[in-house]
């Protein structure tokens, strides 16, 4: 389950090896300091425990510094990693972008950032290859290559960098690696990926090739939150395009890549503006009447689609004949 995101509460994330009594230890500490728990979500995957708690600290009987220190001390005692994010910590949000070799999504993010469209700072680019270091350097953004000669990333180094740059949002801009639960659990509802298919169709690698092999006439792209289940996180935005006759994979890439960038930027904007909530695995707009964001196909498509016949109208006609 992915809970709704809200900036008015303090967020506490606890990650580590699954042990009994972890929740009780944390909730007791919060109760003793006059802190009210508004939402608590927990999960275990591959032996990794994660608890995300959103709490009201407006009437707590200690300072923010003391609470942060007490929770970190408890984490060390329990052998857990504890992150605390107060509302004020998120006033200027920091984006960490993860990349491999494809540049189009990173380029779009940089252009949006340079134009002032993004209400956040692109603080770091992290790659499992060094191909895009020059692009990051052009925008004067630090670049870190955490991959070995085969592109296998060092996730301990990744977590250190995400902590060092205080990442509020992690954007996978065609990052061609699967994040482990150890990473995903620490940043639940704060990792956005773009995938080159209309999910849930064609998850995993070579999505455009899969689409061609299945003979689809309409293909597309999806921006979604990342969970520990590959390409199954809550969908934020999708874009579609027609597959030309006799199309090759490269034809789909040329049509899809601009839409990948567009869908990803839409998802980033909505997240940064706190416009999204997730309920039972489905994203919802908090105030749909106040946004022009295009999550799916344009409204003109609905207008062009026929509105009849519908099942059951035949019964009405039969009654009229009688």
Secondary structure by P-SEA (a helix, b strand, c coil): ccccccccbbbbbbbcccccaaaaaaaaaaaaacccccbbbbbccccbbbbbbbbbcccccccaaaaaaaaaaaaaaacbbbbbbccccccbbbbbbbbccccaaaaaaaaaaaaccccccccccccccccaaaaaaaabbbbbbccccccccaaaaaaaaaaaacccbbbcccccccccaaaaaaccccbbbbbccccccccccaaaaaaaaacccccbbbbbbbccccccccccbbbbbbbcccccaaaaaaacaaaaaaaaaaaaaaaaaccccccccbbbbccccccccccccccccccccccccccaaaaaaaaaac
